[in-house]
Amino acid sequence: MNKNYKPETVCIQAGWEPKKGEPRVLPIYQSTTFKYENSDQMGRLFDLEDAGYFYTRLQNPTNDAVAAKITALEGGIAGMLTSSGQAANFYAVFNICEAGDHFVCSNSLYGGTFNLFGTTMKKQGISCTFVNPDASDEEIEAAFQPNTKALFAETISNPSLVVLDIERFANIAHRHGVPLIIDNTFATPINCRPFEWGADIVTHSTTKYMDGHAMSVGGAIIDSGNFDWMAHKEKFPGLTEPDESYHGIIYAQKFGKMAYIQKATAQLMRDLGSIQSPQNSFLLNVGLETLHLRVPRHCENAMKVAEFLESNEKVAWVNYAGLSNNKYHKLAEKYMPNGTCGVISFGLKGGRDVSVKFMDKLELAAIVTHVADARTCVLHPASHTHRQMTDEQLLEAGVAPDLIRFSVGIENAADIIADLKQALSAV
Ligand SMILES: *Cc1c(COP(=O)(O)O)cnc(C)c1O
């Protein structure tokens, strides 16, 4: 595909590029396996000598077409789909960290990722130090150890809505010879392309804006191809030393800039599964075709809702980086000049109990765990997604106990505001 196409064209045209007589629309390759003509052809696939499909636990053509579209949107070199955003973040780190390794992560983080990194991966012997993303370079760099293998953060954190200074984080990571991994779920490549600011690897929960319709859970990992694994050979033996489970191939040598995604596919997917089902990636692709239309509308509506909330006397505080008085407005202007996302957080005067009561009065906005889809929805993280965290951990993660996460959909903004108005007048 033409490399100069703009994001709108990429959303529609990238990925599936049919040749003569092939279906115009991306087909669902609903097949676990793929046929070959002789034993040698199949053998070469297992030696990673030829590229090709053999089993859908590792790779599937429907998935690869959709991964190629997201890769094009992010301006990366290679990508893969996973069964969920959780799987994407796990693989992104586990692909370069093993037992005894360590990584550094922003503490403004999705609750699921916080549990994965802080508890589950710790049981596997991979430790993580959480840092305040607004701390000074010195404070963040103090968290690095000789066995540190990555720096991780979210572009716009869910649900605390902290906007990351991506360029600064990339510089910190690179000073320590490790890649910066960015979870770009909330911004999407329509509003921010972290590779342009020095990030090395991007992950997504495609469950959110990319799918956009709350139809399928999924994830993606995209590599910029920019991190030089061989230049830090001793840090990343998984990529720079022979893989005994593949007859001693060295990924970084054999696949060059494609090494990271090749390893994640050939090794992690082979051994752990967690691939996206082709049905789900087909639906994801339908969502991606309108991502460029939906994201600006989400932002436009969210801006109107944020302004309304700010002017309402029952509202104690509003956090939305689009507001000019927001702590992260300047960073948002730098990294996301066209808008941030459709998610707003706010608290009501009277605290936690009033916030919960208010949510129960909403009619249009539905209480769901989900966030970032076409329908307006709402959640109280302290009672729901972040329920496992102590009040202290909540505050550390920037999630106030009274915080309401309001995900503004693409309905008519006046209807969303009217719903908020009636629920506010009832508390
Ligand atoms: C939802 C979410 C995840 C987890 O993704 P799932 O698809 O639910 O597994 C990870 N990161 C962020 C920022 C999210 O919002």
The ligand as an ORCA input file, in Angstrom:
! r2SCAN-3c Opt
* xyz 0 1
  C      -8.886     -2.332     28.848
  C      -7.459     -2.001     28.872
  C      -6.487     -3.008     28.900
  C      -6.841     -4.470     28.967
  O      -7.425     -4.855     27.762
  P      -8.485     -6.077     27.643
  O      -8.776     -6.061     26.172
  O      -9.653     -5.747     28.502
  O      -7.765     -7.299     28.083
  C      -5.163     -2.624     28.885
  N      -4.810     -1.331     28.856
  C      -5.726     -0.337     28.837
  C      -5.269      1.087     28.805
  C      -7.080     -0.633     28.829
  O      -7.973      0.363     28.821
*
